Amino acid sequence: MPDGKGFYTVSDLPAFSPVDGISMQAITGEKMMANWVRLEPNTEMPLHDHPHEQVGVVLEGALELTMDGDAHVVTPGVAYIVPGGVPHKGVAGPEGCLVLDIFSPPREDYAALVRGARQE
């Protein structure tokens, strides 16, 4: 995974998939991670939580984001914040979606998946 300062073309970043139907590409700095997430139509990122603060914005399509039991349909240009420890899940709309998520601190589980993708 690219680390530190520099310029990156997102389409050139190694892709990894934590869940079938979801593809991610990430860069990381010392204290934050940017993660482009593409969900295929109607794909669900299951309910989960993590200690990382998460800020996101939908770039394409629509995502039904449920946070702490409260569901909202998020469309391009709409941003959200998920505090660390808050249960949340997302379901892509019928056309799928592209989301940009920022995590602080960087997610080590995703960094490990990126390392694995680079070795393939």
LINURKA-V645277 format. One record per residue. RES is the residue in one small letter. SS is DSSP state (hx for helix, st for strand, lp for the rest). Layout:
res=RES ss=SS
res=RES ss=SS
This chain:
res=m ss=lp
res=p ss=lp
res=d ss=st
res=g ss=lp
res=k ss=lp
res=g ss=lp
res=f ss=lp
res=y ss=lp
res=t ss=lp
res=v ss=hx
res=s ss=hx
res=d ss=hx
res=l ss=lp
res=p ss=lp
res=a ss=lp
res=f ss=st
res=s ss=lp
res=p ss=lp
res=v ss=lp
res=d ss=lp
res=g ss=lp
res=i ss=st
res=s ss=st
res=m ss=st
res=q ss=st
res=a ss=st
res=i ss=st
res=t ss=st
res=g ss=lp
res=e ss=lp
res=k ss=lp
res=m ss=lp
res=m ss=st
res=a ss=st
res=n ss=st
res=w ss=st
res=v ss=st
res=r ss=st
res=l ss=st
res=e ss=lp
res=p ss=lp
res=n ss=lp
res=t ss=lp
res=e ss=st
res=m ss=st
res=p ss=st
res=l ss=st
res=h ss=st
res=d ss=lp
res=h ss=lp
res=p ss=lp
res=h ss=lp
res=e ss=st
res=q ss=st
res=v ss=st
res=g ss=st
res=v ss=st
res=v ss=st
res=l ss=st
res=e ss=st
res=g ss=st
res=a ss=st
res=l ss=st
res=e ss=st
res=l ss=st
res=t ss=st
res=m ss=st
res=d ss=lp
res=g ss=lp
res=d ss=st
res=a ss=st
res=h ss=st
res=v ss=st
res=v ss=st
res=t ss=st
res=p ss=lp
res=g ss=lp
res=v ss=lp
res=a ss=st
res=y ss=st
res=i ss=st
res=v ss=st
res=p ss=lp
res=g ss=lp
res=g ss=lp
res=v ss=lp
res=p ss=lp
res=h ss=st
res=k ss=st
res=g ss=st
res=v ss=st
res=a ss=st
res=g ss=st
res=p ss=st
res=e ss=st
res=g ss=st
res=c ss=st
res=l ss=st
res=v ss=st
res=l ss=st
res=d ss=st
res=i ss=st
res=f ss=st
res=s ss=st
res=p ss=lp
res=p ss=lp
res=r ss=lp
res=e ss=hx
res=d ss=hx
res=y ss=hx
res=a ss=hx
res=a ss=hx
res=l ss=hx
res=v ss=hx
res=r ss=hx
res=g ss=hx
res=a ss=hx
res=r ss=hx
res=q ss=hx
res=e ss=lp
